[in-house]
């Protein structure tokens, strides 16, 4: 496996790297820099201790500094990464006060992509000239106002319901109800339901549906048919799957990646 790029050894306060991988299975890592990942091709799955995000083309994920995370892609994936040493950047005249304070998915615009593409061509290891600094400041300003995208899922920390979440994460298609899942995890269904709401901000049913939708994006991005994806994420009725997917993402599964 290709050795992962280490942004922490770079001398610049901000740098943009263009990456492409035939597949990706990075180990867990912690970067001292904040990071914006803008996916241009393929589907990227990002996990942290607190959540999971599935990022399709045209979407991005902001990861705050010092976050334990890992990246995964089943197939070819291309993306830009902006690495920001926040304190270093602030000390060198960049305005970073409005950057997101939490990890989350974003909806970039065409200007954001153009700025990332231009910044990826800056010579590495060299001081930034004034035009480059202005371009990067505009990029930071754009990131601060990008709208959020519903492409994430809070992952529970309590070990009792974490066992349930991990089981469903490994196999979203399983049909066990909460009573059965809770019993296998050694907790009552009532307690499990309460903990899911408290720790994830969603009811168990809402959380499970979001998990299946994110898994569906991964399968669709790998080139599977809509009917194959519906079965893989636990829907026996393809029409029901299409309706739920369209309500969540505004497009049918067949059109989402076009």
C-alpha positions in Angstrom: 0.0 0.0 0.0 1.2 3.5 -0.8 2.5 5.3 2.3 0.0 7.9 3.4 0.9 11.6 2.9 1.9 13.3 6.1 0.8 16.9 6.1 2.4 17.6 9.5 5.9 17.6 8.0 5.0 20.4 5.5 6.4 23.8 6.1 3.5 25.8 4.7 0.6 27.0 6.9 -1.8 25.9 4.2 -1.3 23.4 1.3 -3.6 21.7 -1.2 -2.8 18.2 -2.5 -4.5 16.4 -5.4 -4.8 12.7 -4.7 -6.1 9.7 -6.7 -6.1 6.1 -5.6 -7.3 2.9 -7.3 -8.8 2.0 -3.9 -8.0 3.2 -0.4 -7.8 1.6 3.0 -5.8 4.0 5.2 -5.0 3.1 8.8 -6.3 5.2 11.6 -4.3 8.4 12.0 -4.3 11.8 13.7 -3.2 14.9 11.9 -2.3 18.1 13.8 -3.8 20.1 10.9 -7.5 20.6 10.0 -8.4 19.1 6.7 -11.0 19.7 3.9 -11.5 16.7 1.6 -13.3 17.5 -1.7 -14.2 14.4 -3.6 -14.2 14.7 -7.4 -14.5 11.1 -8.4 -15.6 7.9 -6.6 -17.0 7.6 -3.1 -14.9 8.1 0.0 -15.9 6.8 3.5 -14.4 8.6 6.5 -14.6 7.3 10.0 -13.8 9.0 13.3 -14.4 7.8 16.8 -17.5 9.9 16.9 -19.0 9.4 13.5 -19.1 8.0 10.0 -19.4 10.0 6.7 -19.9 8.8 3.1 -18.7 11.5 0.6 -19.8 11.2 -3.0 -18.5 13.3 -5.9 -19.1 17.0 -5.5 -19.3 16.9 -1.8 -16.6 17.5 0.9 -15.8 16.7 4.5 -14.2 19.1 7.0 -12.1 17.3 9.7 -11.0 19.4 12.6 -7.4 19.1 13.8 -6.3 16.3 16.1 -9.1 14.0 15.1 -8.5 10.3 14.9 -9.8 9.2 11.5 -9.4 6.8 8.6 -10.3 6.8 4.9 -11.7 4.0 2.8 -12.8 3.6 -0.8 -13.8 0.4 -2.5 -12.9 1.7 -6.0 -11.0 4.4 -7.7 -11.3 7.7 -5.9 -10.0 11.2 -6.6 -10.1 14.2 -4.3 -8.4 17.4 -3.2 -7.2 17.8 0.3 -6.7 21.2 1.9 -4.5 20.9 5.0 -4.6 23.9 7.4 -2.3 24.4 10.4 -4.8 26.7 12.0 -2.6 28.4 14.7 0.4 28.7 12.2 -1.9 30.2 9.6 -3.3 32.7 12.0 0.2 33.7 13.1 1.0 34.4 9.4 -1.8 36.7 8.7 -4.6 34.4 7.6 -8.1 34.8 8.9 -9.1 31.4 10.2 -11.6 32.5 12.9 -14.7 31.4 10.9 -13.6 27.9 9.9 -15.9 25.1 11.1 -15.4 24.1 14.7 -16.8 20.5 14.2 -16.2 17.7 11.7 -18.9 17.5 9.1 -19.9 17.1 5.5 -20.3 20.2 3.3 -21.7 21.2 -0.1 -19.0 23.0 -2.0 -19.7 25.3 -5.0 -17.9 25.7 -8.3 -15.7 28.5 -6.9 -14.4 26.3 -4.1 -13.4 23.5 -6.5 -11.7 26.1 -8.8 -9.7 27.5 -5.9 -8.7 24.1 -4.7 -7.6 23.1 -8.2 -5.5 26.3 -8.6 -3.9 26.0 -5.1 -2.9 22.3 -5.9 -0.5 23.7 -8.5 1.4 26.0 -6.1 5.0 25.0 -5.8 5.5 22.9 -2.7 8.1 23.9 0.0 8.2 27.5 -1.2 7.0 30.7 0.4 3.6 31.9 -0.8 3.6 35.1 -2.9 0.8 37.7 -2.3 -1.5 36.4 -5.1 -1.3 32.9 -3.7 -2.0 34.1 -0.2 -5.1 36.0 -1.4 -6.4 33.0 -3.2 -6.0 30.8 -0.2 -7.7 33.4 2.0 -10.7 33.4 -0.4 -10.8 29.6 -0.1 -10.9 29.8 3.7 -13.6 32.4 3.5 -15.7 30.1 1.2 -15.3 27.1 3.5 -16.7 29.1 6.4 -20.0 29.7 4.6 -20.5 26.3 2.8 -23.9 24.6 3.7 -23.9 21.3 5.5 -24.8 18.0 3.8 -26.7 15.1 5.4 -24.0 12.5 4.7 -23.0 11.6 8.3 -23.9 9.5 11.2 -23.1 10.0 14.9 -21.6 6.8 16.3 -22.5 5.9 19.9 -19.8 5.8 22.6 -21.6 3.7 25.2 -20.2 0.2 24.8 -23.6 -1.4 25.1 -25.2 0.2 22.1 -21.8 0.5 20.3 -22.0 -3.3 20.0 -25.4 -2.8 18.3 -24.1 -0.1 16.0 -21.0 -2.1 15.1 -23.1 -5.2 14.3 -25.4 -3.1 12.0 -22.4 -1.4 10.5 -20.9 -4.7 9.5 -24.2 -5.9 8.0 -26.8 -3.2 7.4 -29.2 -5.7 5.7 -29.8 -7.7 8.9 -33.5 -7.8 9.9 -33.2 -8.2 13.6 -35.4 -5.7 15.5 -34.1 -3.6 18.5 -35.4 -6.1 21.1 -33.3 -8.8 19.5 -30.2 -6.6 19.0 -30.4 -5.3 22.5 -30.7 -8.8 24.0 -27.6 -9.9 22.1 -25.8 -6.8 23.4 -26.8 -7.4 27.0 -29.1 -4.4 27.4 -32.8 -3.9 27.5 -34.5 -2.5 24.4 -35.8 0.4 26.4 -32.4 1.4 27.6 -30.9 0.9 24.2 -33.6 3.2 22.6 -32.9 5.9 25.2 -29.1 5.7 24.8 -29.4 5.9 21.0 -31.4 9.1 21.2 -29.1 10.6 23.8 -25.8 9.7 22.1 -26.6 10.1 18.4 -29.4 12.7 18.4 -31.7 10.3 16.5 -34.1 7.5 17.4 -32.9 4.0 16.7 -35.1 3.8 13.7 -33.8 7.1 12.3 -30.2 6.1 12.9 -30.7 2.7 11.3 -32.2 4.2 8.2 -29.4 6.8 7.9 -26.9 3.9 8.2 -28.6 2.1 5.4 -28.6 5.2 3.2 -24.9 5.8 3.7 -24.2 2.1 2.9 -26.3 2.5 -0.2 -24.1 5.4 -1.4 -21.0 3.2 -0.9 -22.6 0.3 -2.9 -23.9 2.6 -5.7 -20.5 4.2 -6.0 -19.0 0.8 -6.4 -21.1 0.3 -9.5 -23.8 -2.0 -8.2 -27.3 -1.9 -9.6 -30.2 -0.3 -7.7 -31.8 -3.7 -7.0 -28.6 -5.1 -5.7 -28.1 -2.2 -3.5 -31.6 -2.3 -2.1 -31.0 -5.9 -1.0 -27.5 -5.2 0.3 -28.8 -2.5 2.7 -31.9 -4.4 4.0 -34.8 -3.5 1.7 -36.9 -6.4 0.3 -39.0 -3.9 -1.8 -36.9 -1.9 -4.3 -39.6 0.7 -4.7 -39.6 1.5 -1.0 -35.8 1.8 -1.1 -36.0 4.2 -4.1 -38.6 6.3 -2.3 -36.6 6.6 0.9 -33.4 7.4 -1.0 -35.1 10.1 -3.0 -36.6 11.7 0.1 -33.2 11.8 1.7 -31.0 12.9 -1.2 -33.4 14.6 -3.7 -32.6 12.1 -6.5 -33.4 8.5 -7.3 -30.5 6.1 -6.8 -30.2 5.6 -10.5 -29.7 9.3 -11.1 -27.7 10.3 -8.1 -24.2 9.6 -9.6 -25.0 11.0 -13.1 
